[in-house]
Amino acid sequence: MPLYLLDYGAGNVQSLANTLTRLGHTFQWISGPDDFDKATSLIFPGVGAFQTAVDGLVSRGLLEPLRQYIASGRPYFGICIGMQVLYQSSTEAGDTPGLGVIPGIIDTFSSAEKSVPHMGWNAVELLDAEQGARPSEGIRTGAHYYFVHSFRASYDPDRAPEAARWAHAVAQYGQEVFVASVRRANVFATQFHPEKSGAAGLALLDAWLREPEAVRADAPAASRVPRPPRPADGLTKRIIACMDVRANDQGDLVVTKGDQYDVREKGAGEDASGEGRAVRTAGAVRNLGKPVALAARYFAEGADELALLNITSFRHSPLRDQPMLAVVRAAAEEVFVPLTIGGGIKDTVDPDGTLRSALEVAGAYFRAGADKVSIGSEAVYAVERMRAAGGVGDGRSAIETIARTYGRQAVVVSIDPKRVYVDVDYAGPRAEEVVRGAEDGPEAERGKAWWYQCTVSGGREARDLSVVELARGVEALGAGEILVNSIDRDGTGIGFDTALVSLVRKAVRIPVVASSGAGSPAHFVEVFRDTGVEAALAAGIFHRNEVRIADVKAALEDAGLSARRDM
C-alpha cells in the first residue's frame, strides 16, 4: 500500500510521521507533482493559516495534482488544514479559494462567550448511529480529541444541507456546533489532530489505515441529522506538565526547577575570611531527571500537554543548540499530545555573523516535532515598541512573523510578572489594576495593595509595563495563548496567584494558562473555579511525585469540572 504524506511546507508534520512509525505503518513523502500518481492513499496534515497552506501548495506545484488525486477516488485523509482546504474558501484568507470539494465556507469562531483559538481537548459526537456502526470506523463518541484552531466549518443542516451531508462528526464549543470530521466517498478528514490525541487519536489513525482501500474509498453521504447546541460544551480543562531544561555544570541537559527562579541547590560552606562561619552557598544545578524520560512518563500518566522550556543561555545560537533540538526530536517520538518549546525564539546572530530570524528558529523546532513555541522577553520588547509607535506592531516581531506563517495558535507568550507594593489608597496611573489583600486571605497579604509589573531575562530585570498592558499587547500582535507565571509564587506550593490570573483572564479573549505556586490538587480546582482559565501548569510537584496528574484530574471531576480521561 503506497501511503504518501503531503507536507505543504508550513505545518508540523513530524508528529504525524512519528505516529505512523509508532503504529508500524510505512509511508513516503510527496516530493513533487508526479508522486501523486504513485500514491494509493494520501494523508494531508498541517496547522497554520488557510492562505499560507494554499500558497504553499501553489508555489510547489501541488494544488492541482492534489485536486486531481481527490477526484480520482483514491483514499484521502486530511487533518486540520487538510480538512479546511477541502472547502470553497475561508474568511481567514479573503479571496483565496480552497479546493472546492465541499460546498461551504470556513469562518471564525465567535469570541462573544469564549476564548479563541479553540484550544484543547473536546468531546466529539458521531452524527449518525448507522455511520458509526462499523467497528473499524475509529472515532469514539464521548472520547476527547485535541483541537487547536480559530476557524471552523459550522454545522447547520437547515441552512447548508449539501455541506451537512459531508459532516461525519461534530463538536460543540461554547454554543457553536461545528464539524469535527467529514466523510464521504474517498474523503475522510478531521478538524482535530489525531496524532496529538493520545490513545484515542492513535486508534483512529490505525483503524483508517487498516481498513481495506476499497472501504476507505466508498463511504456514504451522511444523513442531515439536527444537532442543536446543548447547555454545556465538551471542552475539558487542560493539565500541563512543564520541564525547565538547562545544562548542568558538566554540560548535560537536565530538568531542573527553581525557587523564585533560582535553580541551584543550597549548600553549607565556609566564608572567605577563614573564620569558620557557616554560610549558604550556591551548589550544583538541581537535577530532577532527564527531559525525554520525564516527557514519556508524563504522557503515560495522562498529561494533556507538555512544555519543554530551555532556560540555558545559548552559547552560539538557538539553531546551533543541537542538544536541545535532539531532545525535542526524541521527545516527539515518545509523546502523542501537544508539545510546546520555549527558549531562544528570537532574532539572533550566529558567531560568524549569519542572521537568524525568530521565524527560522521556530521552524526548526516545528520540524523537530514541536507544536507550539513559547516567547518570553522578546514579547515584552515587542509590546514596548508597539506602544511607542501608537499601538501598531511593526510586523517584524517574533509573535507577528510566526503567527502570520503558522497561525496564532502556534504562538504562546510566557509572562513573568512580580508584585509592586503600593499604598492601600493608591490612585496612580495603574489604579485599576491594583489588587488588595483579602481579609480572609494569606496573613502576609492582609492590609496590603500591589500591582503586577512585567520582567524580562528570567525575572532579573523589571520593565515599565503592567501585566494587563502586556497581555493586551501580545494579543493584539497575534499571540494565541498566554502562560501566566508568578515570580512571587514560584516554588512556594501555596497555590496559584488567582488575583494575577484573573486580571489576565479578564483582559484578553485568547486562552490563558495559570502557572506557579501549585502544591496540591485543590489548588488546580481553585484556579479553574475562581478564574475560568483554560489550563493550569505545574512542574516541581510533578517531578518530585508530590502530586500525581491522576490525582489532579480526579479532584477536578469531584468538583464538577471536566477533565480528559484517555480512551
C-alpha positions as CSV (number, residue, x, y, z in Angstrom):
1,M,0.0,0.0,0.0
2,P,1.9,3.1,-1.2
3,L,0.9,5.6,1.5
4,Y,2.1,9.1,1.0
5,L,2.2,12.2,3.3
6,L,1.8,15.7,1.9
7,D,3.9,18.5,3.5
8,Y,2.9,21.9,2.2
9,G,5.9,23.5,3.9
10,A,4.5,25.3,6.9
11,G,2.9,23.0,9.5
12,N,4.5,20.5,11.9
13,V,4.2,17.1,10.1
14,Q,6.9,15.3,12.0
15,S,4.3,14.4,14.7
16,L,2.2,12.5,12.2
17,A,5.3,10.8,10.8
18,N,6.3,9.7,14.4
19,T,2.8,8.4,15.0
20,L,2.7,6.3,11.8
21,T,6.1,4.9,12.7
22,R,4.9,4.0,16.2
23,L,1.9,2.3,14.7
24,G,4.0,0.2,12.4
25,H,2.9,1.8,9.1
26,T,5.4,2.7,6.3
27,F,5.0,5.8,4.2
28,Q,6.7,8.1,1.7
29,W,6.7,11.9,1.3
30,I,5.2,13.8,-1.6
31,S,8.3,15.4,-3.0
32,G,6.8,16.6,-6.3
33,P,3.6,16.5,-8.5
34,D,4.5,13.1,-10.0
35,D,4.3,11.4,-6.6
36,F,0.5,11.8,-6.6
37,D,0.3,9.3,-9.4
38,K,2.2,6.7,-7.2
39,A,0.0,7.1,-4.1
40,T,-2.9,4.8,-3.4
41,S,-3.6,6.5,-0.1
42,L,-2.7,10.1,0.9
43,I,-2.7,11.9,4.3
44,F,-2.5,15.7,4.3
45,P,-1.8,17.1,7.8
46,G,-0.9,20.5,9.0
47,V,-1.5,23.6,11.1
48,G,-1.4,27.2,10.2
49,A,-3.2,29.8,8.1
50,F,-5.5,28.8,5.3
51,Q,-3.8,31.2,2.8
52,T,-0.3,30.0,3.8
53,A,-1.4,26.4,3.1
54,V,-2.9,27.2,-0.3
55,D,0.0,29.4,-1.3
56,G,2.4,26.7,-0.2
57,L,0.7,24.1,-2.3
58,V,0.6,26.5,-5.3
59,S,4.3,27.5,-5.0
60,R,5.3,23.8,-5.0
61,G,3.0,22.9,-7.9
62,L,0.9,20.6,-5.7
63,L,-2.5,22.2,-5.6
64,E,-3.9,20.9,-8.9
65,P,-2.3,17.5,-8.6
66,L,-3.9,17.3,-5.1
67,R,-7.3,18.2,-6.6
68,Q,-6.9,15.6,-9.3
69,Y,-5.9,13.0,-6.7
70,I,-9.1,13.5,-4.7
71,A,-11.2,13.5,-7.9
72,S,-9.6,10.1,-8.8
73,G,-11.4,8.4,-6.0
74,R,-8.3,7.2,-4.1
75,P,-8.5,7.4,-0.3
76,Y,-7.7,10.8,1.2
77,F,-7.3,11.7,5.0
78,G,-7.0,15.4,5.8
79,I,-6.0,16.8,9.2
80,C,-6.9,20.3,10.4
81,I,-5.7,22.5,7.5
82,G,-6.0,19.3,5.4
83,M,-9.8,19.4,6.1
84,Q,-10.3,23.1,5.8
85,V,-8.7,23.3,2.3
86,L,-11.5,20.9,1.1
87,Y,-14.0,23.8,1.4
88,Q,-14.7,26.5,-1.1
89,S,-12.9,29.2,0.9
90,S,-12.1,30.7,4.3
91,T,-12.8,34.1,5.7
92,E,-9.3,33.9,7.1
93,A,-7.9,34.2,3.6
94,G,-10.0,36.8,1.9
95,D,-10.4,35.8,-1.8
96,T,-8.1,32.8,-1.7
97,P,-10.1,29.8,-2.9
98,G,-9.9,26.3,-1.5
99,L,-10.2,23.0,-3.4
100,G,-14.0,23.4,-3.5
101,V,-14.6,19.7,-2.8
102,I,-17.1,20.5,-0.1
103,P,-19.7,23.3,-0.6
104,G,-19.3,25.8,2.2
105,I,-17.0,28.4,3.8
106,I,-14.7,28.2,6.8
107,D,-15.5,31.0,9.2
108,T,-14.2,32.3,12.5
109,F,-15.5,31.3,15.9
110,S,-17.4,33.9,17.8
111,S,-15.5,35.1,20.8
112,A,-18.5,36.6,22.5
113,E,-18.7,33.9,25.2
114,K,-15.4,32.0,24.9
115,S,-11.7,32.2,24.1
116,V,-10.4,32.0,20.6
117,P,-8.5,30.0,19.4
118,H,-10.4,26.9,20.4
119,M,-7.5,25.1,22.0
120,G,-7.7,21.9,23.9
121,W,-9.4,18.5,24.3
122,N,-13.1,18.4,23.2
123,A,-15.6,15.6,23.1
124,V,-16.7,14.5,19.6
125,E,-20.1,13.1,18.6
126,L,-20.8,10.9,15.6
127,L,-23.9,12.3,13.8
128,D,-25.4,9.0,12.6
129,A,-25.6,5.8,14.6
130,E,-25.7,3.9,11.3
131,Q,-22.5,5.6,10.2
132,G,-20.8,4.8,13.4
133,A,-21.8,1.1,13.3
134,R,-18.6,-0.1,11.6
135,P,-16.2,-1.1,14.4
136,S,-13.2,-0.1,12.3
137,E,-14.5,3.5,11.9
138,G,-12.2,4.7,14.6
139,I,-13.9,7.8,16.1
140,R,-15.2,7.1,19.6
141,T,-18.3,9.1,20.7
142,G,-17.5,10.6,24.0
143,A,-13.7,10.4,23.6
144,H,-11.7,13.6,23.7
145,Y,-9.6,14.7,20.8
146,Y,-7.2,17.6,20.6
147,F,-8.3,20.8,18.7
148,V,-6.3,23.9,18.0
149,H,-7.9,26.4,15.6
150,S,-9.6,29.8,15.3
151,F,-11.7,29.0,12.2
152,R,-14.3,26.2,11.7
153,A,-17.0,24.8,9.5
154,S,-20.3,25.4,11.2
155,Y,-22.8,22.5,11.2
156,D,-26.2,23.8,10.1
157,P,-28.3,21.2,8.1
158,D,-31.2,23.6,7.6
159,R,-29.2,26.5,6.0
160,A,-26.5,24.4,4.3
161,P,-27.9,20.9,3.6
162,E,-25.4,19.9,1.0
163,A,-22.4,20.8,3.2
164,A,-24.1,18.9,6.1
165,R,-24.2,15.8,4.0
166,W,-20.4,15.7,4.3
167,A,-20.4,16.0,8.1
168,H,-19.4,12.8,9.9
169,A,-19.0,14.0,13.5
170,V,-19.5,17.3,15.3
171,A,-18.2,19.0,18.4
172,Q,-19.5,21.9,20.4
173,Y,-17.5,24.9,21.7
174,G,-19.5,27.4,23.7
175,Q,-22.8,27.5,21.9
176,E,-21.4,26.8,18.5
177,V,-21.8,23.3,16.9
178,F,-19.1,22.8,14.2
179,V,-17.9,20.0,12.0
180,A,-15.3,17.8,13.7
181,S,-14.9,15.4,10.8
182,V,-16.1,14.8,7.3
183,R,-16.5,11.5,5.5
184,R,-17.9,10.9,2.0
185,A,-16.8,8.6,-0.8
186,N,-13.0,8.6,-0.7
187,V,-12.6,11.6,1.6
188,F,-12.1,11.5,5.3
189,A,-10.8,14.5,7.3
190,T,-10.8,15.7,10.9
191,Q,-10.6,19.2,12.3
192,F,-8.8,17.8,15.4
193,H,-5.3,16.3,15.4
194,P,-5.4,12.5,15.9
195,E,-1.6,12.4,16.1
196,K,-1.9,14.6,19.2
197,S,-4.9,13.0,20.7
198,G,-3.3,10.2,22.8
199,A,-4.6,6.7,22.6
200,A,-7.9,7.7,21.0
201,G,-6.2,9.5,18.2
202,L,-3.7,6.7,17.5
203,A,-6.6,4.2,17.4
204,L,-8.4,6.4,14.8
205,L,-5.4,6.6,12.5
206,D,-4.6,2.9,12.9
207,A,-8.3,2.0,12.1
208,W,-8.4,4.1,8.9
209,L,-5.1,2.7,7.7
210,R,-6.1,-0.9,8.4
211,E,-9.4,-0.6,6.5
212,P,-9.3,-2.1,3.0
213,E,-8.7,0.6,0.5
214,A,-12.0,-0.2,-1.2
215,V,-13.8,0.6,2.0
216,R,-11.8,3.8,2.6
217,A,-12.8,4.9,-0.9
218,D,-16.5,4.3,-0.7
219,A,-18.1,6.0,2.4
220,P,-21.8,7.0,2.0
221,A,-23.0,10.6,2.4
222,A,-24.3,11.5,5.9
223,S,-27.8,12.0,6.9
224,R,-28.9,15.5,7.7
225,V,-29.2,15.0,11.5
226,P,-30.1,18.0,13.5
227,R,-27.7,18.8,16.4
228,P,-28.9,21.9,18.4
229,P,-26.5,23.3,20.9
230,R,-26.5,21.8,24.4
231,P,-26.2,23.7,27.7
232,A,-22.5,22.8,28.1
233,D,-19.8,22.1,25.5
234,G,-17.3,19.3,25.6
235,L,-14.1,21.2,26.2
236,T,-12.0,19.9,29.1
237,K,-9.6,21.7,31.5
238,R,-6.0,21.1,30.5
239,I,-3.3,19.9,32.8
240,I,0.2,20.8,31.5
241,A,3.4,19.3,32.8
242,C,6.3,21.7,32.3
243,M,10.0,20.8,32.3
244,D,12.6,23.6,32.6
245,V,15.6,22.3,30.7
246,R,19.2,23.6,31.2
247,A,22.8,22.4,31.0
248,N,24.3,21.4,34.4
249,D,27.9,22.2,35.2
250,Q,29.1,19.2,33.3
251,G,27.2,20.3,30.1
252,D,24.4,17.7,30.2
253,L,20.8,18.8,29.7
254,V,18.7,18.1,32.8
255,V,15.3,19.0,34.0
256,T,15.5,21.4,36.9
257,K,13.2,23.6,39.0
258,G,13.9,26.8,40.8
259,D,12.6,28.5,43.9
260,Q,11.8,32.1,42.8
261,Y,13.8,31.1,39.6
262,D,17.0,30.0,41.5
263,V,17.7,26.5,40.1
264,R,20.8,25.7,42.2
265,E,20.9,23.6,45.3
266,K,21.8,25.4,48.5
267,G,24.8,24.0,50.4
268,A,26.7,24.9,53.5
269,G,30.2,26.3,53.2
270,E,32.8,28.3,55.0
271,D,33.1,32.1,54.5
272,A,36.1,33.5,52.7
273,S,37.5,35.1,55.8
274,G,38.6,31.7,57.1
275,E,36.8,32.3,60.5
276,G,34.9,29.1,60.1
277,R,31.4,30.7,60.0
278,A,28.8,28.6,58.2
279,V,27.3,30.3,55.1
280,R,24.8,29.3,52.5
281,T,26.4,28.7,49.1
282,A,25.1,28.0,45.6
283,G,25.6,24.3,44.8
284,A,25.0,22.3,41.7
285,V,22.1,22.8,39.3
286,R,19.1,21.0,40.7
287,N,18.7,17.8,38.7
288,L,15.2,16.3,38.7
289,G,15.6,13.9,35.7
290,K,16.3,13.6,32.0
291,P,13.9,15.6,29.8
292,V,12.9,12.8,27.4
293,A,12.4,10.2,30.1
294,L,10.2,12.7,32.1
295,A,8.2,13.6,29.0
296,A,7.5,10.0,28.3
297,R,6.4,9.5,31.9
298,Y,4.0,12.4,31.9
299,F,2.5,11.3,28.6
300,A,1.9,7.8,30.2
301,E,0.4,9.5,33.3
302,G,-2.2,11.4,31.3
303,A,-0.8,14.9,30.9
304,D,-2.8,16.9,28.4
305,E,0.2,18.9,27.1
306,L,3.9,19.1,27.7
307,A,6.2,22.1,27.8
308,L,10.0,22.0,27.4
309,L,11.5,25.4,28.2
310,N,15.2,25.8,27.6
311,I,16.5,28.1,30.3
312,T,20.1,27.8,29.4
313,S,21.8,30.8,27.8
314,F,22.7,29.9,24.3
315,R,26.4,29.7,23.7
316,H,26.1,30.2,20.0
317,S,22.5,30.5,18.7
318,P,19.3,28.5,19.0
319,L,19.9,26.8,15.7
320,R,23.3,25.6,16.8
321,D,21.9,24.3,20.1
322,Q,21.8,20.8,18.7
323,P,21.4,19.0,22.0
324,M,18.1,20.8,22.6
325,L,16.9,20.1,19.1
326,A,17.8,16.5,19.7
327,V,15.8,16.5,22.9
328,V,12.7,17.8,21.1
329,R,13.1,15.2,18.3
330,A,13.4,12.4,20.9
331,A,10.5,13.6,23.0
332,A,8.3,13.9,19.9
333,E,8.9,10.2,19.2
334,E,7.6,9.3,22.7
335,V,4.6,11.6,23.3
336,F,1.4,12.0,21.3
337,V,0.0,15.1,23.0
338,P,0.9,18.7,22.2
339,L,4.4,19.8,22.8
340,T,5.4,23.4,23.5
341,I,9.1,24.5,23.2
342,G,10.4,27.7,24.6
343,G,13.8,29.4,24.9
344,G,15.7,31.5,22.3
345,I,12.7,32.0,20.0
346,K,14.0,35.4,18.8
347,D,16.1,37.1,16.1
348,T,19.8,36.2,16.6
349,V,23.2,36.4,15.0
350,D,25.5,33.4,14.7
351,P,29.1,33.9,15.7
352,D,30.0,34.0,12.0
353,G,27.6,36.9,11.5
354,T,24.8,34.9,10.0
355,L,21.4,36.4,10.8
356,R,18.8,34.0,12.1
357,S,15.2,35.1,12.3
358,A,12.7,34.1,15.1
359,L,10.6,32.5,12.3
360,E,13.6,30.4,11.2
361,V,14.3,29.3,14.8
362,A,10.6,28.4,15.3
363,G,10.5,26.5,12.0
364,A,13.5,24.3,13.2
365,Y,11.6,23.4,16.4
366,F,8.4,22.7,14.5
367,R,10.3,20.4,12.1
368,A,11.8,18.7,15.1
369,G,8.3,17.9,16.5
370,A,7.1,20.9,18.4
371,D,3.5,22.1,18.1
372,K,3.8,25.5,19.7
373,V,6.6,27.8,20.6
374,S,6.8,29.9,23.8
375,I,8.1,33.5,23.6
376,G,9.2,35.4,26.7
377,S,11.3,38.5,26.9
378,E,11.0,39.2,23.2
379,A,7.3,39.6,23.6
380,V,7.8,42.4,26.2
381,Y,10.2,44.3,23.9
382,A,7.7,43.9,21.0
383,V,4.8,45.4,23.1
384,E,7.1,48.2,24.2
385,R,7.8,49.1,20.6
386,M,4.2,48.8,19.7
387,R,3.1,51.2,22.5
388,A,5.8,53.6,21.5
389,A,4.5,53.5,17.9
390,G,1.0,54.4,19.0
391,G,-0.4,50.9,19.3
392,V,0.7,49.4,15.9
393,G,3.0,46.5,15.6
394,D,6.0,46.8,13.2
395,G,5.3,43.4,11.6
396,R,8.7,42.1,12.4
397,S,8.4,40.8,15.9
398,A,8.6,37.1,16.7
399,I,4.9,37.0,17.6
400,E,3.8,38.6,14.3
401,T,6.1,36.7,11.9
402,I,5.4,33.2,13.4
403,A,1.7,33.8,13.8
404,R,1.4,35.0,10.2
405,T,3.0,31.8,8.9
406,Y,1.9,29.1,11.3
407,G,-1.3,30.7,12.7
408,R,-1.7,32.4,16.1
409,Q,-2.5,29.0,17.7
410,A,1.2,28.2,17.4
411,V,2.4,31.1,19.5
412,V,2.4,31.1,23.3
413,V,3.6,34.1,25.2
414,S,5.1,33.4,28.7
415,I,5.0,36.3,31.0
416,D,6.8,36.8,34.3
417,P,5.2,39.5,36.5
418,K,6.1,40.3,40.0
419,R,4.2,42.4,42.7
420,V,5.0,46.1,43.2
421,Y,3.5,47.1,46.6
422,V,1.8,50.5,46.9
423,D,-0.3,52.3,49.5
424,V,-3.7,50.8,50.0
425,D,-5.3,54.1,48.9
426,Y,-3.1,54.3,45.7
427,A,-4.7,56.3,42.9
428,G,-1.8,56.4,40.4
429,P,-1.8,55.5,36.7
430,R,-2.3,51.8,37.3
431,A,-5.0,52.2,40.0
432,E,-7.5,50.0,38.0
433,E,-5.0,47.1,38.2
434,V,-4.3,47.3,41.9
435,V,-5.1,44.2,44.0
436,R,-5.8,44.5,47.7
437,G,-5.2,41.6,50.1
438,A,-8.4,39.9,51.2
439,E,-9.2,39.9,54.9
440,D,-9.5,36.1,54.8
441,G,-6.5,35.7,52.6
442,P,-2.9,34.8,53.5
443,E,-1.9,36.7,56.6
444,A,1.1,38.2,54.8
445,E,-1.1,39.9,52.3
446,R,-3.8,41.4,54.6
447,G,-3.9,45.2,54.6
448,K,-1.5,45.4,51.5
449,A,-2.0,46.5,48.0
450,W,0.0,45.9,44.8
451,W,0.0,45.8,41.0
452,Y,1.9,43.4,38.8
453,Q,5.0,44.6,36.9
454,C,6.4,42.7,34.0
455,T,10.0,41.5,33.9
456,V,12.5,40.1,31.3
457,S,15.6,37.9,31.4
458,G,14.1,35.3,33.7
459,G,12.7,37.8,36.2
460,R,16.0,39.6,36.7
461,E,15.0,43.0,35.1
462,A,11.8,44.9,35.6
463,R,10.2,46.9,32.8
464,D,7.7,49.8,32.9
465,L,4.9,47.6,31.7
466,S,2.0,46.1,33.7
467,V,0.7,42.6,33.3
468,V,-2.5,43.8,31.8
469,E,-0.7,46.1,29.3
470,L,1.5,43.2,28.2
471,A,-1.4,40.7,27.9
472,R,-3.5,43.0,25.8
473,G,-0.4,43.9,23.7
474,V,0.6,40.4,22.8
475,E,-3.0,39.5,22.0
476,A,-3.1,42.4,19.5
477,L,0.2,41.3,18.0
478,G,-1.1,37.8,17.3
479,A,-0.4,35.5,20.3
480,G,-2.7,32.6,20.6
481,E,-2.2,31.8,24.2
482,I,-0.7,33.4,27.4
483,L,1.2,31.5,30.1
484,V,1.0,33.5,33.3
485,N,3.8,32.8,35.7
486,S,4.3,34.4,39.1
487,I,7.7,35.3,40.4
488,D,6.2,35.7,43.9
489,R,4.5,32.3,44.0
490,D,7.0,30.3,42.0
491,G,8.1,27.2,44.0
492,T,6.1,28.2,47.1
493,G,3.4,25.4,46.9
494,I,0.8,27.8,48.5
495,G,-1.4,27.9,45.4
496,F,-1.7,29.8,42.2
497,D,-1.9,33.6,42.4
498,T,-5.6,33.7,41.4
499,A,-5.7,37.5,41.6
500,L,-3.0,37.8,39.0
501,V,-4.5,35.1,36.8
502,S,-7.9,36.7,37.0
503,L,-6.5,40.1,35.8
504,V,-5.1,38.5,32.7
505,R,-8.1,36.2,32.0
506,K,-10.4,39.3,32.1
507,A,-8.1,41.4,29.9
508,V,-7.9,39.1,26.9
509,R,-10.0,36.8,24.7
510,I,-7.4,34.2,24.0
511,P,-6.7,31.1,26.1
512,V,-4.8,31.6,29.4
513,V,-2.6,29.1,31.3
514,A,-2.1,29.5,35.0
515,S,1.3,28.7,36.4
516,S,3.5,29.0,39.6
517,G,2.6,28.0,43.1
518,A,0.6,24.8,42.9
519,G,1.1,22.5,45.8
520,S,-2.0,20.3,45.8
521,P,-4.8,19.1,43.6
522,A,-7.1,21.5,45.4
523,H,-5.1,24.4,44.0
524,F,-5.9,23.4,40.5
525,V,-9.6,23.2,41.3
526,E,-9.4,26.7,42.9
527,V,-7.7,28.4,39.9
528,F,-10.1,26.8,37.4
529,R,-13.2,27.6,39.5
530,D,-12.2,31.2,40.5
531,T,-10.6,32.4,37.3
532,G,-12.1,30.5,34.4
533,V,-8.7,29.8,32.7
534,E,-8.5,27.0,30.2
535,A,-5.4,25.3,31.5
536,A,-3.0,25.1,34.5
537,L,0.6,24.1,34.6
538,A,2.9,22.7,37.2
539,A,6.5,21.4,37.3
540,G,8.2,20.6,40.6
541,I,5.3,18.9,42.3
542,F,5.0,16.5,39.4
543,H,8.8,16.0,39.1
544,R,9.1,15.1,42.8
545,N,5.9,12.9,42.7
546,E,4.4,15.1,45.4
547,V,1.2,15.3,43.3
548,R,0.1,13.0,40.6
549,I,-1.6,14.1,37.4
550,A,-4.3,11.4,38.0
551,D,-5.0,13.0,41.4
552,V,-5.4,16.4,39.9
553,K,-7.9,15.1,37.3
554,A,-9.8,13.2,40.0
555,A,-10.1,16.4,42.0
556,L,-11.4,18.3,39.0
557,E,-14.1,15.7,38.3
558,D,-15.1,15.6,42.0
559,A,-15.6,19.4,41.8
560,G,-17.7,19.1,38.7
561,L,-15.0,20.3,36.3
562,S,-14.4,18.3,33.1
563,A,-11.1,16.5,32.6
564,R,-9.8,14.2,29.9
565,R,-9.5,10.5,30.5
566,D,-7.7,8.7,27.7
567,M,-9.7,6.0,26.0
